[in-house]
Amino acid sequence: MSGKLVVVSNRIPTDAAPSGGLVVAVHDALEQSGGLWVGAHPERGGPTDDGLTEIARDSYTRLAFHLSEEEYDNYYLGFSNSVLWPICHGRIDLVEIERCHEATYLAVNRRVARLLAQHIEDDDLVWIHDYHFLPLAQELRRLGVRARIGFFLHIPFPQLSALSTLPTPDDFARWLAAFDLVGLQTRRDTARCLEMFRADPRAEFMPDGTVKFHDRVLAVRSFPIGIEVDGFAAAARAQQDAADLGSDLGDRLVIGVDRLDYSKGLPNRFRAFGAFLGARAPEDPRASLLQIAPPTRERVAAYRAIRTELEEIAGRLNGEFATLDWTPIRYIHHAVERDLLAGLYRRSAACLVTSLADGMNLVAKEYVAAQDPDDPGVLILSRFAGAAEDMTDAILVNPYDITEMADAISTALAMPRDERRARHEACLAAVRDSDVAVWADRFVACLRACPPTLMVGGPGDRAGNLLPYTKHAEPEIQ
Ligand code: ADP
């Protein structure tokens, strides 16, 4: 049996009992195998050079590196969220290129690699999460790390043309090629990643579908992420009769739950709800949209702009349609506690997910898991969310088409119970297939099956000297 599991993610849970689907799945995987979880310390300004701070030690250990204010600005808000995030979400018009962003991104990855390398043995499995750490495997390889290293991208894989927006476009494929396994959310993302390698003269396809890039071979696979289905459904059932859900939410509640992000298609969602309100006859039942959208990354200009735009649309629509006893759009700017959220999903006749680009969208899965199977609500889901690849029995919409979305709201609210049940049953089966525990097990098993990296230059030098590396192309992955 191979050694410990080492997980790296930007966020790291600081509580004794972690909560949230992904965090719980990673926690469970680490409890089984033992190992390490390394992430950014939630407090900035601690030591940025001399080692990792221990946050917790039990069946596995959690260690954190510190980011200075400047690193947070340039590495996290800058390169990660003002360059990579818009590129991956097809918004190259929002990319903000600054030399200091890229330099700090590379420097932080180099430092994390140095701190991490001394904890990694050859037979460990290293699982790196998300776009904050694209160059991390390359830096670890340079330090002589031979362990199997896997990467999972939680956001969409960029389109080939968008990659040209990167300051050094050729780096992207090279960063990925230092991993043994690249995991993506959907078949569409996998196709985009393979398209990138196909277009790259440095890459060659092996007969088993793996990619040879210079002297390395990597596998590219889709691992659709999910939620902890039973736990979420139980939380929703427990909240069903909770008094604090608010009796004045009305009968025809349509819910939207998102981080306030330009990728979520919120202005068009509000416009579609406005079009739906405009088309309703006076005798039709009153429906309300409950939009829960806490602001994030507010120091990035694009995030401040979306907040202003939404407030303006919500204010205008409420001004036009509200009556003394009815507010059509309720727009809440703060996060809602998880159990209450589960209850609100169950209470809602429909859920609107209108992303213009989205890796998966877990809200769609949470909404389905939270429903009463006997009398479920209806999911209206953007074709551009990764979740739409398998949840084909939701009402699928084009988030750029306001009329189609307005019609979908009418259809959902008028849908007969039999059809709601049938659609919900099919969506729930898809949600179960991607339960987050299944997702984590599949990724770790696939990483374990990757052939090992062999050093050309002898054993790895952990002191930080650069070593040449190679990986023998022995396709073993089934
Ligand atoms: P993203 O990862 O882009 O934010 P997802 O839909 O995949 O989008 O995941 C969002 C997660 O955050 C879900 O688990 C959802 O329940 C949670 N979440 C989003 N908005 C809120 C909110 N306002 N209050 C509480 N939880 C939220």
Boltz pocket constraint, residues with backbone or C-beta under 6 A from the ligand:
constraints:
  - pocket:
      binder: B
      contacts: [[A, 257], [A, 258], [A, 259], [A, 292], [A, 293], [A, 294], [A, 332], [A, 334], [A, 335], [A, 336], [A, 337], [A, 338], [A, 341], [A, 360], [A, 361], [A, 362], [A, 363], [A, 364], [A, 366]]
      max_distance: 6.0
